[in-house]
Amino acid sequence: MKKLIFILSIAFSSLAYGQQHHARTFVFVPGAWSGGWDYAKVDSILTANGDKVYRPTLTGLGERVHLSNPGINLTTYINDILNVIRYENLHDVILVGHSYAGIVISGVAEQVPDRIRQLVYLDAMIPNNGESAKDICGDLWAGMIKDSMVVYPFGATKAVPPGDVPQPLKTFTEPLQIGNPLVKKIPAVFILMTKEGKSSPEHDKMGLLRARARKWKVFTFEGGHYSMREQPENLVKKLEEVIRQ
């Protein structure tokens, strides 16, 4: 009897949640050197809550590393995400870009502003018109270029997948042209990662100060730059906070 009551309570709770929760569509764009694998745990949590999650990997990275070549550029990456949105016929998208991917989601929004519900810049670059990622971050990865590829600059990478892999140089040097007035109508927020309440000057320059100049809402989030790896549960909670605004 107790077992039956327990099962029924779960069923009714799930039903009640389903009536209250309206499924949302998330598209997560991973940062440089990374891949969709980085969002596997975030995907599991959101999907269990009834949301739709897409976590594409950009060409030549992650499980698509076999496609890597020096000809891949920023346009390639923008088209990667545009084609997911178009071929999956996605609308009302919450588009999340981490770190380098801030410049990618900016290029995507430029072309399909009508498909996007909200832009979330997760400790990400925010480009101005005509800027490349290199223009935004400067010589952050100077000395890490080999055979027209930029090697992961922040320590050792995993010997076996999944892990960070070299990324084509042109994805960092191709400038982005933006100026579609409809993009300004898309709600955009910036999530700033902090350590003991403080952010890094480099990330402030690449994102925070630009977000404030655009009068976007800024949310702080305690932890390292790779929140989807280090604390996926808390990242989901932060996204819930951000999306409610």
ABEGO torsion letter per residue (X at the ends): XAAAAAAAAAAAAAAAAAAABBBBBBBBBBBBGBBAAAAAAAAAAAAAAGBBBBBBBBBGBEAAAAABBAABBAAAAAAAAAAAAAAAGBBGBBBBBBEAAAAAAAAAAAABAAABABBBBBGBBBBBBGBBAAAAAEAAABGABBGGBBBBAAEBBBABOBBBBBBBAAAAABBBBBGBAAAAABBBBBBBBBBGGBBBAAAAAAAAAAAAAAGBBBBBBBEBABAAAABAAAAAAAAAAAAAX
